[in-house]
Amino acid sequence: MFFSNTPFHAQLMMSLILLAPLACILTLAVSAVWRRERNQGLPPVPLYPGSCFPGAFDWSYTIFFSILTILSALISVYGAGQTDVSKVTAGSMIISTLMQCMLYLPFLVRFISMPRPIAPTLDFGGKLMYVFISLGAIILPFKLLDCLGFFHYVMETTGCPEFQEVVVMFRDGDMGVKLAVAFAAVIMAPICEEVVYRGFVYQMLKQYSGRIAACILSALLFSVIHGALVQSLPLFIFGVVQCILFERTRSVCLPIIVHAIYNAASLLLILCI
């Protein structure tokens, strides 16, 4: 295992973080060989008329972003539990959030500049139905896993903590820290993560490996970069549901709304515990 001087749960989480991108690379390689064997070596058809996605920038910056994110997740997991939560301030949280936003900014600019695909016309009732169905598809498996004792089993078996450090900061921090975490979780994270993991990663993988593989792999990446072992399976399910919602609506708007509602409800639940 990696870093044998670290706790077992950290070793396991770091292994997952490293295996996820390797699975993506292997899938893309197998897909390339399969396409060549079937004489489909030409570039894939554009996602929609007028699309030049993914281009050289999309691939290069996504790879650069993935490497930085994976390294950051590894460092975070390796140093988990060493942060003195009582010394975290709202200012440090805001600076950390702004630095992350700068990393996401090229994705946002590129995404806004791309032509939009033809999306199905949905009235307010249709959009509301999609939101409720998606939230149900995320929450029900979570509650089922909880009732089956899955989270308790993972914590007892691996010794992993129940909450991420950022959750502990929100729970135990002062009002400034709570507001900073809430802003990052309810506003910044839904926008940035949906654009990257559904708008970029999922679509790029889909062009070369198909919808099902792209959905599974992008959800896996989304899950492991959070660095929370006990939440890895629920986050994976979350990522799969969001990919399906994005595919059905051809827009990141509803996935962003679902993501924001889910994070807001989670924070409110933490305050009530």
N, C-alpha and C positions, 0 to 999 in steps of 0.2 A: 504494500500500500504506500501511498504518497505521504511524506512527512510523518514518519513513524512515531515522532515525539508528540503528535497532536492527538486529541481524543478521537475515539472511533467514529463518532458521528461526523466530525470534521473531515476525517479521511474519506468517509463514504461520500460526503457532499462534494468534496474536491474531485473525487473520481468521477462523479456524475457531471460536474462542470466541464471536465476535460473530455469525457466520452461524447457529450452532446454535439460539439462541433465536428468531432471525428466521424460521427454518424452522418452528419450533413455532407461532409466531404466524400465519404464512401458512397453515399446514395447518388450524389452528383456524378461520381466517376462511373458507377454501374449504369446510370442512365445514359451517360455519354457513349459507353460501349454498346449498350442496347440499341441506341439510335443509329450508331454507325453500322451495326450488324444488319439492321433493317433498312439500310440505305436512307436513313433520315438524318443525315449529317448536316443538312442546311439549318441555318438559324431558325428558331421557333417563330411561329406567326406572332405578330404583335398582339398585345393583350386587347387592344381596341384600336379603331382607325385613328391615325395621327400619332400613335404611341411610338416612342423610340426607347422604351423602357424594357429591360435594364440596359443602360449604357455603361461606358467605361467608368464614369464617375460613380454610378450606383454600385458597381461591383467593388471598386477600389475603396470607396469610403465605408461601405458595409463591412468589408473585410477588416479595415482599420478599426472601425467601431467595435466589431466583434472581439478582436484581439484585446483591445483596451477593457471592454466590459468583462471578458473572461478573466483577465488578470486582476481586475478590481474585485470581482466576485471571489477569486481564490484568496486574495489578500484579506478580504473581509471575513471569510470563513476561517482562515488560519488565525486571525487575530480576534475572533469572536470571544466576547467575555472579558476582554482586556480594557475596554473603554469604561471610564468612570462616568456613568450616565448622569450623575448629579452635577458634573461640571460642564455638561453640554448646555450651550446658550442658544437663544433664538438667533443671534447674529451668526454663530457658526453654522447653524442649520440653513439659514438663508444663503450664506456664501456657498455652502455645499450644493444647494439646489441650483443656484445660478451657474456654478461650474458645470453641473450635469446638463443644464439647459443649453450651454454653449456647445456641448458635444452633440446634442440632438438638433441644434439649429440648422446645419446643412441639410439634414433630412427634411425638415419642415419647409425650408425654402424650395428645395427640389420638388417636393410633393405638391406644393401649392402651384408651381409653375407648369406641372404636367397637365395634359388634356384629361378631362374627366371621362370615364367610361359611361356608356348609356345605362342608367340605373332604372330599375322598375319603379313605376309611379306608385307611391304609397300615400294614402291620406293619413290624418292624425291617428285614426283608430288602428290602421295597419301598423304604423310605427310603434304605437303603444303595445300592440299585441306582440311584436317582435321583441320589444324590451322585456316584457313580462315573461315570455317563453324562455328567453335567454337567461334571465335571472333565475328562473326556476330550474333550468338545466344546469346551472352552476351551483345553486344552493342545495338542491335536493341530494345530489351525490355527496356533498360535504356533510350534510346532516346524517346521511346513511352511514358514511365512514365513521362519524362520531359515535353513532349508536352502536356500531359493531366493535367499537373500542380500538379502531385503527390508530388513532393519534396517540392514545395511551400506550399501545403496544410499541409503536415506533420510539416513543420517548424512553420507555423502560428498556427496550432492547439495545438502543444505540446511545442512550444518555444525552440526547440532544435537548436543548431548551425548548420550551413551549412557544416562546415568542421571539421574533427578531429583535435586534437591539433598537431599531427605530420604533418598534411598537412599545418597548419598555420606556424609551425616551418620551413617547407621547403619553403613556400612562402615568409616569412618575415625574415628568418635567413640569415646569411652571407654565403659566398661561401663554407666554411668548413662544415657548417651545411647542406647545400644543397647537397654536395657530400656524406656526411654520411647518410642522409636520402635516397638518390638515391641508394647507395650501398645496404642498408638494404631492400629497396622496390623492386629493380630490380634483385638482385642476391640472397640475403639470404632468404627473405620471400618466393619467388617461390619454392626454393628447399626444405626448411624446412616444409612449410605448405602443399605442395603437398605430400611429403612423409608421413606426419602425418595424414592429413585429408582424403587423397585418399588411400595412401598405407597402413595405419593402421586402422583408425577409420572406414572408409567405408567398408573395407574388413572384419573387425571383426564383424561389425553389420550385414553384408550381410550373414555371415555363420549362423546366428541365427534368422534373421528376414526377409530375402529375399532382393532382389535387390532394389525394389521400396522404401521400408521403410528405408533401409540403405542409399539410395541416399538422401532422404528427411531429415533424421535425421542428417547425417553427414554435409549436406549443412546448416542445421539450426544451428548446433554447430559452423561451420565455420563462419557463418554470425554474430552470437551474440557476439562471443569473440572479435570482432573488436570494440565493444562498440559504434558504430555510428548508432543512431536510423534512421536517414534520409537515410542511405545507407544500412540498414538491408535487404530490399527486393532485391535490385540489387545484394548484396553479396550472398543472398540465391540463386538467379538465377545463379550467377557465380558458386557457389558450385555444383548445379545440373548439369550444363553443363560440369564441370570438371569431375564429377563422370561418366557421360556418355562417355566422351572422354577416361577416364582411362579404363572403361569397354570395350570399342571398341578396344583399342590399346593394352591393357594388359601391359601398361608401364606408368611410371610417366614422361617420357621424354617430350612427347608432352604437357601434362598439365603444366609442368614447363615452357616450351617455351611460351605457351599461357598466363600464369600468368605473366611472365616477360614482354611480349609485352604489355599486358593490363596495368600493373603498370607503365611502361615507358611512354606509351601514356598519361596516366592520369597525370603524373608529368609534361610532356611537355605542356599539356593543362593548368595546373595550372600556369605555367610560362607565358603563353600567355594571361591569363585573366587580 
